[in-house]
């Protein structure tokens, strides 16, 4: 029987307990990118309705948007937005009755100062509360050579581990573009960069695991976004080979690496199921939830077209305040996002498995 955890944001040992439950139970958690309180609340509502735990994550652009596009200092906005969003989740997650992992997504080389600034804040938060603000941060240096990637990851994890923060790294390249990181030019089933080498995963394990907890986004042909059939060829066996190499080299239990599936939107369900068996505990989903949210808002506007042209109908005097109330269309987006996440919880086999 799985351990029970207190509802709310999970940190440190509780995070590792949740992760172990996922791997032992052969399920994974959706990791959903958010940009504001509406999307955060929709994600928590979906998790609560499905009795599943959840990962809420912000990209640098999502954090900046959360602070407000009018914030005059762009870097400060990325920091303050990430802090503000995290405080929102810390305040409300417990009341939704779920466990939430708080995470920041892809931070490439130019964004190292952003992650360091958030760790600065977590150090301050830790001194006051005994907990960091975030469960984990991602440092994505997959576009750099592996020596720089791993040395910077080592440096970052040495700061994070004493606070109980986990580090997510990426080896190989997840195709496509995610909020300014990457490019659509690198997609294609014949791109060798999209397939991580097991030997590199072993190197990361040997360097980082003695320092603190880390997870690994190992590329197996996955891409950000949704593309026409044939452009993407997933090869989950790469994950299997990486796990077996670490296990045989260090005589560990099965699936010693804590693996992350990036670019989950639009993936074949059979490939998702296969990846789960190789130690995937987290699957990123952003493109599909973005579309679900926007599609519903577009449909709502099309169903009430005159309400978005006039406050009062010029022909018959009908007042449209109830239709153009922003809460109506924003709620339509939330409901649609929840419906897409209902599907994700089933695909990842996490429905009904909350530790809270």
N, C-alpha and C positions, 0 to 999 in steps of 0.2 A: 504494500500500500504506500502511495506517495506521501511524503511529508506535507504538513500543512504550514502555510505561511500567512502572516498578517497581511490583509489587503493594503494596497498602497504601492509606492515605488520600492522596488527591490534593489538592494545594494550589496556588494561584497559577497559574503558567504550565502546569503539568501538568493542572490543572483545565480550563484553556482549551483545551489540546490534546485532552482527552477530549471536551469539548463540541463542538469543531470536527469531530471524527471522527463524532460522532452526526449532526450536521447534514449533513456531506458524504455520509455513508452512508445518509441518509434513515431513521434510526432514533432511538429515544428510550430513556431509562433509566427504569425504575420508581423512584419515590421513595416509600419505605415508612415510615410512622410506626411507631415502636417505643416500648415502655413498660418494657422490662426486658431482662435478658440473654437470656431465652428467645427473645423475638421478634427481637432483634439476631442471635443465632446462627442462627435459622431463615432470616433474610434473607440472611446471608452464605453459608449452605449452599446455598440456592436459586440464588444468583448463581454460585457455584462449579460446581454441577451443570450449569447452563445455559451455562457459559463466557461469562458476561456481566458487565459492570461494573454498579454499583448505587449508588443514592442512599439513604442512611439518614438519617432526620430525626426530630427530637423536637419536639413541641409543648411549651408551657410546662407543661401538665398531665402530659404524658408524662415530662418531666424531673423534675417534683415526685414523681411516682409512683416513678420510678427511685431517688430518694433515700430514699423511704419515707414513707408517709402519716403515720407517727408523728413525723416530724421536726418539732420544735415551731415553727420559723420557716418559714412557707410560702414567702416570697420566697427565703430562703437555700436552701431545698430545691430550688427551681426552678433556681437557679444551680449548686448542688453536684451535683444529679442530671444536668444537662447536661454538666458537666465529667467526672463519673464515667463516664457512658455513652460519651463521646468517648474517654476513656482506654482503656476496654474495647475499642472498635473499633480504635484505634491499635495496641493490643497484638496483636490477633488477625487483622486483615484480611490482613496480609501472608502469614500462614500458610494462609489460604483461597485464596491465589493470585489475588486479584481486585483491581481498583481500586475504591475506595469514596469517594464524595463524602459528607462529613459536613455536615449542614445543620440549622438550627433553623427550624421552620415558623411560621406566622402569629403575628406579634407586633404587636398593635394599639397605640394610643396609650398606654394604661395599662402596657403591657409594654415600652416603650422602655427603662426602667431595667434590665430583665432582659437585653436585648441589650447594653446598655452595660457591664453587669457581666461578661458573657462576653467582650467585647472587652478589658476590663481584664485578664482572665485570659490572653487570647491574647497581649496585649502582653508580659506576664511570661514566657509560654511561648516567645514569639518571641525574647526577649532571651537565653534559655538554649539554644534549639535551632535558631533560624533559621526556625522554622515556627510558624504559628498553630495553635490547637487545632482550629478548624472551617474547612471549605472555604468556607462561605457562611452567611449569616444572612438571614432574611426580615424586612422591615419592612412590615407590612400596614396602611397608613393609608388604605385605600380608602373607609372610612366618613367620612373627613374631606374638606374641600375640597381640590382638586388643588394649590392653592398651598402649603398646609401639608404635604400629602403629599410633594411634590417638594422643598420646602425642608428638611424633616427628613431625607429620603432623601439629599440632598446632604450635609448635615452628617454623617450616619452614614457615608457612603461615604468621606468625607475621612479619617475615623479608620481605616477598614478597608483602604483601598487600599494604604497603605504596608506592611501586614502580608501582603498577598496574599490577602485575604479578599474574596469576591464578595458583592454585595448583590442580593437578590431583592425586587422591589417589586410591588405590585398596583395596577392601574388598572381602574376599574369594580368591580363587586362580584361575587364568587363566592357564589352563593346558598347557603342553608342555614347550619348552625352547625358549627364545628370547634373543639372543646375550649374553649368559652366565647367564641369570636370569631364574630360573625354571629348570624343568627336564621333559624329555619325560616319565619318570616313573609314573607321576601322572595323565596321561590321563586315560579315561575310564568312561563310563556313570554311573558307580556305586560309584564314588568317591564323598563323601558328601562335601569335601572341594571346589569342583567346583561350589557349589551353595551357594550364599551369603544369610545370614539371614536378613530379613527386619528390625529386631530390631537393628542390627548393623548399617544399613544405617541411621536409625533415630538417633542413638547415634552420628554418624559423623555429621549429619546435625545440631544437637543441639550444638555441640562443635565448629564447624568450621564456620558456616554461619555468626555468629556475628563478626567474625574477618575479613573475606574477601571472595573473590569468590573462590569456589572450585568446581571441577567436580569429578564424582565418576565412577570408573570402577567396577561395581557390577557383579560378576561372575554368569552366568546362564547356565553353562555347556560349555562355549566357551573355545577353546584351540588355542595356536599358532601353525601354520603349518597346513598341510592337511593330514588327516588320512583316513584309510579305513572306509567304511560305518559301522555304529553300534558302533564305538568307541566314537563317540561324540553325545550327546543328548542335544540339546538346549531347555531350558525351559524359554522363555521370560516372562511367567506369574510371575516369581520372580521379575522382574522389575516392573510390574504392582502392585504387592502386596507391594513393598517397597514404591512406589510413594503414594499409597493410605494410608499407615500407617502414613507417614509424613504429608500428607494433612489433614487427620482426626485429628491428634494429635495437629497440629498447625494452623488449619483452613486456610490453604494456598489455592492458586489457584491450578488447576490440574497440575500434573507432576512438583512438586517443585524441585526435584532433577535434576541436569544436568548430564545425564548419558552418559557413553562411552562404546562402543562395542569393546572389544579387540578380537583378533583372528578372524577377519572377513573373511580371505581367506578360500574359499571352503564352506562357509556357504550356507544353503538352502535359496533360495530367499524368500520363504514364511515366514521364521523365521526372515529374515532381515526386511521385511515389517511389521511384527507384532511388532518387537522391536522399530521401528520408532514411532509407536503409543504410546509408553510408555515413551517418552522423551529422546530417544537417539539422540544426535546431532552430534556424531562423530563415525566413524567406522574405526578401524585400518586395513590396508591392506599392507602386506609386502611380504608374501610367494608367492602370485600370481604374484605380480609385479616383484619380483626377477626372478621367472621362466620365465616370458614373456621376460624379458631383455636377460637372458642367452640363452633361446631357439633360439631367433633370431640371436644371435651371432654365435651359433653353426651351424645354418642353413647356414649362410653366409659363414663360413669357409668350410663347406661341398660342397657348390656350387663353391668355388674357391680353391680347395685343393692344387694345385701346387703353387699358390701364397703364400702359407704359408710353402712351402718347399724350394722355390728358389726365388731369386731376379730376375733372368733372366732364362727362361726355357732352360735347357741344350740341349734339342732336337731341338727346332726351333728358339731359340733366343728371344722369346717373353718377353718383360720387364713387370713385374707385379706390378710396383710401385702403379698404380692406384687402384689395388685390395687390396694390403696390407696396404695402407694408413689407419692408425688407425681410422681416422674420418669416414671411410666407415662402418666398423663393429660396431663402437660405435653408429653411427646414426641408424643402423639397430636395435640395442638394444633399443634405445630411442623410435623409431617408434612403436615397439612392446609393450613397456611399456605404451605408450600413448593409444594404441588400447585396452589394458586391462583396463585402467582407464576410457575409454569411456563407457565401460560396468558398471563400478562402479558408475559413475555419474547417470546413468539411474536407477540402482538398488536402490540407495539412494535418488532418486527423486530430486537431486540438479541441474540437467542440466537446464541451462537457468535462474538460480535464483541468480546470483551474485548481491551483493549489491553495487559493484563498478560502 
